[in-house]
């Protein structure tokens, strides 16, 4: 069954007609192949899916790495920002919690199972579920198979996305400083 789902996904992704194929679509195909009638493991608003697709195409990372890297950065934000600032961020970007920290794990676990990598899930769960400082952030990126230098490539793209979603300048500045991308904060 996994093989069928993987072949189906690879076929859809490689077909030009399906160039707009997103992570939500991948999760829906996976659930359909498993026989689930419920919602997909990765349910993010279209704008969030656009962010993940942008990360994948511009940084040449896998969907797992896009979800995990975004989840790690947003998990750090959740743990480091004041509760008021994080609440403001969550209100400005509906569905943001689906991409942060432990919430991103549902998507990673679904993709991991689809790709036959469920043994890596527990290590990733530990890394992503508890991003409290930059050391944890570095460990999360390493656990995803990325160099920690990728943090500096993820941050500007996520900051740009947040700015497009209406997140204010001072909050973007705080996030940029937190993620080590202070000079990459878009003007709003």
Buried (B, 14 or more C-beta within 10 A) or exposed (E): EBEEBBEBBEEBEEEEEEEEBBBBBBBBBBBEBBEEEEEBBBBBBEBBBBBBBBBBEEBEBBBBBBBBBBBBBBBBBBBBBEEEBBEBBBEBBEBBBBBBBBBBBBBBBBBBBBBEBEEBBEEBBBBBBBBEEBEBBBBBBEBBEBEBEBBEBBBBBBBBBBBBBEBBEEBBBBBBEBBEBBEBBBEB
